[in-house]
Amino acid sequence: MRTSIGVLAVLCLALSAVSPAAVISDDFGTDHNYLVDGVAGTIWDGFIYNAGLDATKNTVVTAAAATGGALNLRSSNGSWENAADDGLFLYIDIAAGLDFTANVYVSDYTFIEYHDTGLMARVAPGTTENYIMARYFGAYGVDNGLRSVDDNSTTNANSPVPGLIPYIQLKKSGSLFTIRGSMDGVTYTDLHTVDRPDMASQALQVGIYQATFSGNTGNVSFDNFSLEFASDVSMNPNPGNGETLVPINTLLSWDAPLDYTPVGYDVYIGTDPNLKGASELGWTGTSINPASDMGYALSNEITYYWRVDSLEPNSLGAIVHTGNIWSFTTTPAKPIITKDPVSRTVPAGTQIDLSVAALNTDTYTWYQSADAVVGDDTQVGTGNPLSLTINGVAEEGWYYCVASSLAGSDTSLVVRVMSERLVGYWDFEGDLADSVPAGPTHDGTAADPNFAPGVPGLGSQGYQFFGDGRVVTIAESADYFNFYPQGMTVSCWVKGQNPAIWDTLISKEYEREINYWDAKGFFLARTDAGAGGFGIRPSEVVSASGLVTVADWHHLAGVHDSVAGVIRIYVDGQLRGQASASGFNSPNLAPLIFGAESTDGTVGSSSATIDDVKIYNYALDSSVIAQQYVDVMGGYICVDGLLPVADLSGDCQVTLDDLAILALHWLESNRVE
């Protein structure tokens, strides 16, 4: 509704106000045990611990006046990374769209691997994790670093200033989150800024976090926490601050200030970041159509800036509270794809739909490519979605969509479609050839191949890692084996030589030697604790130690079950470890190799012998993995340790032996001796 509020404010000698800030603070000077008493009676709105992975933790969260006022956190086996959410987090709820500045002082800290702590701003969790961390991390040169998690995908950045800085600040301004540090709590230095438009207009949890990522126990003490934010200006803009691809017919809306009910608003909009010469309108509602209400039609592919000043009632005239300047960018006139298709691995014979979402689009054209690069490819359909029946290798490949109109076109991401199958098989019978029965093959090369006696019953030869033949490189494997985020199984037989050496057997890892935290890819290993190890970076799971002895053949299988969101390790046909896993870094530019974790030979094997390497592009069932072991070694395995009903002998089957046991004890059911 159009009003004359703006003119009335001038005639009544309007007052202009600088927006005061609300401050929430805690000096931790009152004894409080958060584990026992929760957050009742404190400034805090919530406390998270042991929320994610099912792991035993040593957890203490107390405020102790006896130590001069400190928040004391102690825990082990927790983590805050990717989708993991089982560390400690003490937080305050912040309304959607509010800017804030959070401060805290780290008064004590233990240097152990891998002790991570600091300030965090987190979107209340849904199916994915989204948060920003101002980290205090005493390892790998991180120091006062940044961690940004966007839909479970992690970006890390080390501090540009060497050494840990005890006064930490996390500041939100629109979509920009800035990490700052100070040695004295007075003069602050900007360390990192990250733009997160997806978090700009979200309600957030802001507070103090801690985790150790290991069985080591980390201790940290904090003092003088404060959270400052404006409470008398309009907030929660729509479109969100910094939002892109905004339709030109969009409505602008906002939420009223928390401290009072405005008598109206002055709304400004224009293309100048400082709003010089911007259109202005007095308004009473909390939404507005620029074209019809202000006579200011929006155009395509333009960044607009806008501000809402709130008018607080006052006997001398409304008090004007100057709002924040927000921005948004409208969609181009040409087509733009807003949602890409998703990679799929499905059983042969399955029909799937590949689809996109797009703006300003008249036609959709789909292409199939022999590689992951857009180029001179085969057109396979039009319209949206594209329906495909995946019968086998012929339908596999990379697919993408081109959305078109008279104004231009836009191309989607290239996605992978595969049928579930064995995609790599190396039996080492005198050569390094890939003998997979269907699909393209990828042979191995080594400077000086070393063939050795293999697993009895699997042929005559295996492959031993030493000398110039220590690393086997698989040809043209960098792109081809990048399906691991969709699910996979990697297996082999191994016989170690040195119990004190970590033997990396199969690996496709990228950037591990550059930055461990940004590593991508997978590995299968026999660890220096005699365990089977499987990991997809940055997640990792290993079995109980002592199971993979040297001088004996053992079967190892690593599985990524993307549907269940877990990775598993099997040793000699039995499940020995499992952990939650998601948010893997991909694509991975490294080739597939045997005998080391990195192509330069880093974390390599020491004279171990492997045989019968197999890679599948899906998660094998426990029964299939158990059968692979039994087929070679004989015996029997109860899958996942579960005995059939009426199996009294413990041999995984119900036979006459079980009936004999039942008959033997038939009359003893109530006898006491």
Disulfide bonds with the S-S distance in Angstrom:
Cys638-Cys652 1.85
